[in-house]
Structures are given as structure tokens and as C-alpha cells.
């Protein structure tokens, strides 16, 4: 009995890479019986983005990441639809950084970094609208104005 060697073309590898939305080099290599290195070479040669384990979307900016993971609701509030920490805190991931959605919302709305803790000024649980987030400076100003 002799083994038959089947030559796999770069075009076949490319078709396998494009057959699914996001397929790993390893999966294509196993399917076609070629090395992962060869699949990586074809992926790079045609300019396909690298496979991302867990299919995390890559956002171009903090604004885009925040907007894609939240939605406006009645009354000017904003509901978080994105990732949460184990304790339930909404978080935004951008590149290799992670911040709470409240801090990102505050910075995007007020145009500056918050000082101290960021708290919600409205009564809607979980609201992440930027105008409904307060830092220490805004809380102290509100208290001084109320006195």
C-alpha cells in the first residue's frame, strides 16, 4: 500500500479561510492536511486579519466601543448591552485596555478624565449616559449649589 500525496494549492487554502466568518489557521490546516505555518502565510499574503480567539470585535476608538455596546433608551438614558465584570459592572475594552463604562461615558461627554469615583446622577439603574455620570468635582459643585 502506498500513500498518495495530495498537493494543496494556496487557492484551496484561501477558499477554506473564506468559507466561514472567522476560522482559525489550525482548523484550516487540519481540514486540508497542511501546516498552520502555511495557512498563516496565505492569510498574511492576501491581507486577511488574524484569527481572534473568542471573536472579540476590534474597535477603532473608545467612542466606537462604547456606542457599539450600549443603546439609547427613553428619557435620554443609555442601557449597557456589552461586556460586564463578574460583579456586574459594565466594562469597555479597547485594544489592551479596560475601563468601566461609566468612566468612559463621563470622559466622552465631559471631555476630561473624571476625578474620583464616577456615580450615576439619575434614578435609572444601570444607566450609562454620559450626562448622567458625575465625578467628585461635579458632586461637590452640585452640593455647594444646593446649600
Rosetta blueprint (number, residue, H / E / L):
1 X L
2 X L
3 X L
4 X L
5 X L
6 X L
7 X L
8 X L
9 X L
10 X H
11 X H
12 X H
13 X H
14 X H
15 X H
16 X H
17 X H
18 X H
19 X L
20 X L
21 X L
22 X L
23 X L
24 X L
25 X H
26 X H
27 X H
28 X H
29 X H
30 X H
31 X H
32 X H
33 X L
34 X L
35 X L
36 X H
37 X H
38 X H
39 X H
40 X H
41 X H
42 X H
43 X H
44 X H
45 X H
46 X H
47 X L
48 X L
49 X L
50 X L
51 X L
52 X L
53 X H
54 X H
55 X H
56 X L
57 X L
58 X L
59 X L
60 X L
61 X L
62 X H
63 X H
64 X H
65 X H
66 X H
67 X H
68 X H
69 X L
70 X E
71 X E
72 X E
73 X E
74 X H
75 X H
76 X H
77 X E
78 X E
79 X E
80 X E
81 X L
82 X L
83 X L
84 X E
85 X L
86 X L
87 X L
88 X L
89 X L
90 X E
91 X E
92 X E
93 X E
94 X E
95 X L
96 X L
97 X E
98 X E
99 X E
100 X E
101 X H
102 X H
103 X H
104 X H
105 X H
106 X H
107 X H
108 X H
109 X H
110 X H
111 X L
112 X L
113 X L
114 X L
115 X L
116 X L
117 X L
118 X L
119 X E
120 X E
121 X L
122 X L
123 X L
124 X L
125 X L
126 X L
127 X L
128 X L
129 X L
130 X H
131 X H
132 X H
133 X E
134 X E
135 X L
136 X H
137 X H
138 X H
139 X H
140 X H
141 X H
142 X H
143 X H
144 X H
145 X H
146 X H
147 X L
